[in-house]
């Protein structure tokens, strides 16, 4: 099995370009199933989850051409719906959670869909009720196949409806939205997620001929249309990778510039890292982080401990709480990290404690980090990556630690970060891909 060997205490310097947004990619690539015409998508990241989705679509019969390293052409004119009921589909679909995103487009255009038991991060309960309830309200019927462990959906015709989502799920919103664009009549999706990923999907669908209003709000209005046509679409830079680079620069005392970040789509992300005392300059569409000997956590005005928690957009994304937590390890002051959404995402703190961090895991959802103020260094150890975001947080910790660290199960990191070791080594890191 491949692993990373990380030699720590290396300060980085230079420029780095963020990859295309992983979460957006999984949605808009699935949307190509809504039309038989060509769809060209640019800035696609070369990561495992995306390549697995592309392989799944190819197996369904989508004609795919790679125009350059990050640009693909998709044409879904001859989709084999029988493939949905094959063992090969269950294997390919079960390899990534993002496979759930093809269900909405398949229902809308082909009147049938199957959801295989999805893979992905083991970070707690991640139900599919939002997706299922939305499809049912649009007129789909589903059964659970006890032999294949798949959800199977069918419909004679989807019909628009008023849908109150039980939670503002990004994937749930996107899936129901893609089903609604070809439904007969009007659909209202209330309590919708409004992350930039969903906004980008809405804009792409509208260019394809959909009629969606309320973009960037929590209520989307959809007027169903007969069909969609082709388009071109460019993915945003990945906000999670941008946040990861900000935290990495601070913890490793590096001097880096993150290029072309699409500042207007980062929301409160820069502000949350500033609350940790991290200095940054906005230079046009770049973020410059200078080397800092020490950064001090900014408590609230009432003097209480700073609490950083996740919240639906425009609140702080849960995908960056692991990065905030590891960044706070060498800060001056203390911070309470409150991970509301996933009950297993903070369990990687045991590894950080073994490295020398001062962290109190209060319960599965909350951890208090007591900053070391660089008076003590983390030490390199052998560890394993439990999920994408915790994996990168551990990589950042290893880069700042004294000595060498071995990180196993790096496939979790590679699912979401493109050639991360090569890109960081170009800045001065020392990360080797080894067989362990």
C-alpha positions in Angstrom: 0.0 0.0 0.0 1.2 3.5 -0.8 2.0 5.9 2.0 3.6 9.3 2.4 6.9 9.7 4.2 7.0 13.3 5.4 10.1 15.1 6.7 8.9 17.9 8.8 10.1 21.4 9.8 10.3 22.6 6.2 9.3 26.2 5.5 7.6 26.6 2.1 7.9 29.5 -0.3 6.4 30.3 -3.6 3.1 30.3 -5.5 0.5 27.5 -5.7 -2.6 27.2 -7.8 -5.7 25.6 -6.4 -7.3 22.8 -8.3 -10.9 22.8 -9.6 -13.6 22.3 -7.0 -14.1 18.6 -6.2 -17.7 19.0 -4.8 -18.8 21.1 -7.8 -17.2 18.6 -10.2 -19.3 15.7 -9.0 -22.5 17.7 -9.5 -21.9 19.2 -12.9 -20.3 16.1 -14.4 -23.5 14.2 -13.3 -25.6 16.9 -15.0 -24.3 15.9 -18.5 -26.8 13.0 -18.4 -29.6 15.6 -18.7 -28.9 16.2 -22.4 -27.9 14.2 -25.5 -25.8 17.1 -26.7 -22.1 17.8 -26.0 -21.2 19.3 -22.7 -17.6 20.6 -22.2 -16.3 21.1 -18.6 -13.1 22.8 -17.8 -10.8 22.9 -14.8 -11.7 19.4 -13.7 -9.4 18.2 -10.9 -7.4 15.0 -11.5 -8.4 13.2 -8.3 -9.7 9.7 -7.5 -13.4 10.6 -6.8 -13.7 12.5 -10.1 -12.0 9.8 -12.2 -14.2 7.2 -10.6 -17.3 9.2 -11.6 -16.1 9.6 -15.1 -15.4 5.9 -15.3 -18.9 5.2 -14.1 -20.4 7.5 -16.8 -18.3 5.9 -19.5 -19.6 2.5 -18.4 -23.2 3.9 -18.7 -22.4 4.7 -22.4 -21.5 8.4 -22.1 -19.0 9.3 -24.8 -16.1 11.0 -23.1 -13.1 12.8 -24.6 -10.3 14.3 -22.6 -9.4 17.5 -24.5 -6.5 18.4 -22.2 -5.4 17.5 -18.7 -8.3 19.3 -17.0 -10.9 19.6 -19.8 -13.4 16.9 -20.8 -16.1 16.6 -23.4 -19.2 14.5 -22.5 -22.0 13.3 -24.9 -24.8 11.3 -23.4 -26.7 10.4 -26.5 -26.7 6.6 -26.1 -27.0 5.8 -22.4 -27.5 2.1 -21.4 -30.0 2.2 -18.6 -29.8 -1.6 -18.2 -26.3 -1.1 -16.8 -27.9 0.3 -13.6 -28.9 -3.2 -12.6 -25.6 -4.8 -13.2 -23.0 -6.0 -10.6 -20.4 -3.7 -12.4 -22.6 -0.7 -11.7 -22.9 -1.7 -8.0 -19.1 -2.0 -7.8 -18.3 1.2 -9.6 -21.2 3.2 -7.9 -20.3 1.9 -4.5 -16.7 3.1 -4.9 -17.6 6.7 -4.3 -20.4 8.6 -2.5 -20.6 11.0 -5.4 -22.3 8.3 -7.5 -25.5 9.3 -5.8 -25.5 12.5 -8.0 -26.5 10.6 -11.2 -29.8 9.6 -9.7 -31.6 13.0 -10.3 -30.5 13.3 -14.0 -31.3 9.6 -14.7 -34.8 10.0 -13.2 -35.5 13.2 -15.1 -34.4 12.0 -18.5 -34.8 8.2 -18.4 -37.5 7.7 -15.7 -35.4 5.3 -13.7 -32.5 5.5 -11.4 -30.5 3.2 -9.0 -28.5 4.3 -6.0 -25.8 1.7 -5.0 -24.7 1.6 -1.4 -22.2 4.5 -1.6 -18.6 4.7 -0.5 -16.8 7.8 0.7 -15.6 9.2 4.0 -16.4 7.3 7.2 -17.3 10.4 9.2 -20.6 9.5 10.7 -24.2 9.0 9.5 -24.8 10.4 6.1 -28.4 9.6 5.2 -30.1 9.8 1.8 -33.5 10.8 3.1 -33.2 14.3 1.6 -32.7 12.8 -1.9 -35.4 10.1 -1.5 -38.0 12.5 -0.1 -37.4 15.0 -2.9 -37.7 12.4 -5.6 -40.9 11.1 -4.1 -42.5 14.5 -4.0 -41.7 14.9 -7.7 -43.5 11.6 -8.4 -40.9 8.9 -8.2 -41.5 5.5 -6.6 -38.7 3.6 -4.9 -38.0 0.1 -3.6 -35.1 -1.3 -1.7 -33.6 -4.3 -3.3 -32.6 -6.7 -0.5 -30.5 -8.8 -2.8 -28.4 -5.9 -4.3 -28.7 -3.5 -1.3 -29.7 -0.7 -3.8 -32.4 1.8 -3.9 -34.3 1.6 -7.2 -36.5 4.5 -8.5 -39.0 4.6 -11.3 -41.5 7.1 -12.5 -44.0 7.5 -15.4 -43.4 11.2 -15.4 -42.0 13.6 -12.8 -44.3 16.5 -11.8 -43.3 19.8 -10.2 -44.2 20.2 -6.5 -43.4 22.3 -3.4 -40.5 20.6 -1.7 -39.3 21.6 1.8 -36.0 19.9 2.3 -35.5 18.4 5.7 -31.9 19.8 5.7 -30.0 22.2 3.5 -28.0 19.4 2.0 -25.7 20.4 -0.9 -25.9 17.1 -2.6 -29.6 16.7 -1.8 -30.4 20.1 -3.2 -28.4 19.5 -6.4 -29.9 16.0 -7.0 -33.5 17.2 -6.5 -32.8 20.3 -8.6 -31.5 18.2 -11.5 -34.6 16.0 -11.4 -36.9 19.0 -11.3 -35.5 20.8 -14.4 -37.2 18.3 -16.7 -40.3 17.7 -14.5 -43.7 18.9 -15.8 -44.8 22.2 -14.2 -43.2 24.3 -11.5 -41.1 23.2 -8.5 -40.2 25.1 -5.4 -37.2 23.9 -3.4 -37.3 25.5 0.0 -34.5 25.2 2.6 -32.2 24.7 -0.3 -28.4 24.8 0.1 -26.9 27.9 -1.6 -23.2 27.1 -1.6 -21.2 28.3 -4.6 -21.3 24.7 -5.9 -25.1 24.8 -6.1 -25.0 28.3 -7.6 -22.6 27.1 -10.3 -24.8 24.1 -11.1 -27.8 26.4 -11.4 -26.0 28.7 -13.8 -24.8 25.8 -15.9 -28.3 24.3 -16.1 -29.8 27.7 -17.1 -27.2 27.9 -19.9 -28.4 24.5 -21.0 -32.0 25.8 -21.2 -33.3 25.3 -17.7 -35.4 27.9 -16.0 -34.1 28.3 -12.4 -34.6 31.4 -10.3 -33.6 32.3 -6.8 -30.0 31.3 -7.3 -27.8 32.0 -4.2 -30.9 32.0 -1.9 -32.5 29.2 0.1 -35.5 29.0 -2.2 -35.1 27.8 -5.7 -37.9 28.2 -8.2 -37.8 25.8 -11.2 -40.0 25.9 -14.3 -39.8 22.6 -16.0 -38.7 22.4 -19.6 -39.0 19.7 -22.3 -35.3 19.3 -22.8 -31.8 20.7 -22.4 -29.0 21.4 -24.8 -25.2 21.4 -24.6 -23.0 24.0 -23.0 -19.5 24.8 -21.7 -18.7 25.2 -18.0 -15.6 26.1 -16.0 -15.3 24.9 -12.4 -14.5 27.3 -9.6 -11.2 26.9 -7.7 -11.6 24.5 -4.8 -12.4 26.6 -1.6 -11.5 23.6 0.6 -8.0 23.4 -0.9 -7.6 27.1 -0.6 -8.5 27.0 3.1 -6.1 24.0 3.5 -3.2 26.0 2.0 -4.0 29.0 4.3 -3.8 26.8 7.4 -0.7 24.9 6.1 1.2 28.2 5.5 0.5 29.4 9.1 1.4 26.1 10.8 4.6 25.6 8.9 5.7 29.3 9.1 5.7 29.5 5.3 5.6 32.4 2.8 3.2 31.5 0.0 0.8 33.0 -2.5 -2.4 31.2 -3.4 -3.2 32.2 -7.0 -6.6 32.9 -8.6 -8.8 31.9 -5.6 -12.1 33.6 -6.8 -12.3 35.7 -3.6 -16.0 36.6 -4.1 -16.9 32.9 -3.7 -14.9 32.2 -0.5 -17.5 33.6 1.8 -16.3 33.8 5.5 -13.4 31.4 5.0 -10.6 34.1 5.1 -12.3 35.7 8.1 -12.3 32.5 10.1 -8.6 32.0 9.6 -8.0 35.7 10.5 -9.7 34.9 13.8 -6.8 32.6 14.5 -4.5 35.5 14.0 -3.3 34.6 10.6 -2.1 37.5 8.5 -3.0 37.6 4.8 -3.1 40.1 2.0 -5.6 40.1 -0.9 -3.7 41.0 -4.1 -6.2 41.2 -6.9 -7.6 37.6 -6.9 -4.6 36.1 -5.0 -4.1 35.5 -1.3 -0.6 36.2 0.1 0.2 34.6 3.5 3.5 35.9 5.0 5.7 33.9 7.3 4.6 34.4 10.9 6.6 33.4 14.0 3.4 33.5 16.1 -0.3 34.0 15.5 -2.7 34.8 18.2 -6.3 33.6 18.4 -8.7 36.5 18.6 -11.3 35.9 21.3 -14.9 37.4 21.2 -15.5 40.8 22.8 -16.9 39.2 25.9 -13.6 37.5 26.6 -14.9 34.0 26.3 -13.0 31.3 24.4 -13.4 31.6 20.6 -15.8 29.0 19.2 -15.6 28.1 15.5 -18.4 25.9 14.2 -19.9 24.7 10.9 -23.1 26.2 9.5 -24.9 26.0 6.2 -23.7 28.5 3.6 -23.0 31.4 3.9 -21.8 30.0 7.3 -18.5 28.2 7.7 -18.1 24.9 5.7 -17.7 21.8 7.8 -15.0 20.6 5.4 -12.5 23.1 6.8 -13.0 22.5 10.6 -10.3 19.8 10.5 -7.9 22.3 9.0 -8.8 25.0 11.5 -8.3 22.6 14.3 -4.8 21.6 13.2 -3.8 25.2 12.5 -4.7 26.2 16.0 -2.2 23.8 17.5 0.7 26.3 17.4 -1.4 29.4 18.0 -1.3 31.6 21.1 -4.6 31.1 22.9 -7.4 28.5 22.8 -10.3 27.7 20.5 -13.3 25.4 20.8 -14.0 23.5 17.5 -17.7 22.5 17.3 -18.4 20.0 14.4 -22.2 19.9 14.4 -22.8 17.9 11.3 -20.7 14.7 11.5 -20.1 12.8 14.7 -16.9 11.0 13.7 -15.0 13.8 12.1 -13.0 14.8 15.2 -11.7 11.4 16.2 -8.4 12.0 14.4 -7.5 14.3 17.3 -6.1 11.3 19.1 -3.3 11.2 16.5 -2.6 14.9 16.9 -2.4 14.3 20.7 0.1 11.5 20.1 2.2 14.0 18.1 2.2 16.4 21.1 -0.8 18.7 20.5 -2.8 19.9 23.5 -6.4 19.0 22.6 -9.3 18.0 24.8 -11.9 16.0 22.9 -15.0 17.1 24.8 -17.4 14.8 23.0 -17.8 13.4 19.4 -18.7 16.9 18.2 -16.4 19.3 20.2 -12.7 19.7 20.8 -10.8 22.4 22.6 -7.3 23.2 21.2 -4.8 24.8 23.6 -2.2 26.5 21.5 1.5 25.6 22.0 2.7 29.0 20.9 5.6 27.3 19.2 7.2 26.6 22.6 7.0 22.9 21.8 7.1 21.2 18.4 4.9 18.3 17.2 6.9 15.1 16.7 6.7 12.8 13.7 4.9 9.5 14.1 3.2 6.8 12.1 -0.4 7.5 11.4 -3.3 6.7 9.1 -5.7 9.0 7.2 -9.3 8.4 8.2 -11.0 10.7 5.6 -10.1 13.3 3.0 -10.1 16.4 5.3 -8.6 14.8 8.4 -6.0 13.2 6.1 -4.8 16.6 4.8 -4.9 18.0 8.4 -2.6 15.2 9.4 -0.3 15.9 6.4 -0.1 19.5 7.5 0.7 18.5 11.0 3.4 16.2 9.8 4.9 18.9 7.6 5.3 21.1 10.7 6.6 18.3 13.0 10.2 17.5 14.0 11.5 14.3 12.4 9.7 12.0 9.9 6.1 10.8 9.8 4.5 8.0 7.8 0.9 8.6 6.7 -0.9 5.4 5.6 -4.2 5.1 3.7 -3.3 8.1 1.6 -5.9 7.1 -1.0 -8.3 9.1 1.2 -6.2 12.2 0.6 -5.8 11.4 -3.2 -9.6 11.2 -3.5 -9.8 15.0 -3.0 -6.4 16.6 -3.6 -4.6 16.5 -6.9 -0.9 15.4 -6.9 -0.7 17.1 -3.5 2.8 15.8 -2.7 4.3 17.0 -6.0 2.7 20.5 -5.7 3.9 21.0 -2.1 7.4 19.6 -2.9 7.6 22.3 -5.5 7.3 24.9 -2.7 10.0 23.2 -0.5 8.2 20.4 1.3 9.7 17.0 1.6 7.0 14.4 1.0 7.9 11.0 -0.6 5.4 8.5 -2.0 6.6 5.1 -0.7 5.3 1.6 -0.6 4.6 0.8 3.1 
